[in-house]
């Protein structure tokens, strides 16, 4: 859940490229930022790329995620 970033073992991602695709709400942003902070403290730190749902070619609903994006009609 959005409040459990610190309950996960992120160490297997040390030194890896990671894409963070957050949910389209404040809780999703908070969670993505917490995960990014954790990943940046690993050794070696993960390489992080963010997907900003506000900059996608479709409008996601509040709380929308990658599944909503994949299901959205494309132009």
N, C-alpha and C positions, 0 to 999 in steps of 0.2 A: 504494500500500500504506500501511499504518498508520504506516510510518516515513518517509514521503516528503512530508509537508506542505510542507516548505520547497523542494521541487523543482517546485512549481507556480506559475505566474504568476497570482496572485489579483487583480491590479490591475483587471481588468474589473468586479470586484464593488464597487469603491469607491462609496460612497454608496447602494448597493442594499440591499434587504431580503433576507436570506439565512436559510434554515432549515437548521440542522445536525441531522440525524437520524443519530445515532451507532450503531455496532454495539453489541450488548448484552454488552460485555466490557470489561476494563481497557484493552486496546489501542484500542478504539473511543473510550473516554472520553479517553484521552491524545491521540489524533489530533484529536478534536473541540476539545479545549482548545487545542491548538497552532494549529489553523485559526482559531479564534476570536481568539487573540492576534494572529495575522497580520492578520486582517480589521479588527481594532480599530485597527491602526496605519496603515491606508490613509488617504488624504485624498481626499475625506471618508471617515470610517470607515463600514464597512458596519453596517447595523442587523441584529443577530443574534437569532434565536429558536432555542432548543434544544428538541428533542424528546427527552424522557427515556424510554427504553424500559422503565424500571422502573415508570412511571406510566401505561402504556397499558392499555386494557381487556382485553387478552389477554396471556398470559405467553409471552414469547419465549424460545427456547433460548439457551444461552450462545453468544455470537457472532452471535445472530440480528440481522436488519436489517429494513429497510422491506419487502423482498420477503417475508420470513417473516410480517410483519404483514399484508400484503395477502392472503396465502394462508391465513391463520388463519381458522377458522370464527368468525363473529360471533354473539353472542347477541342 
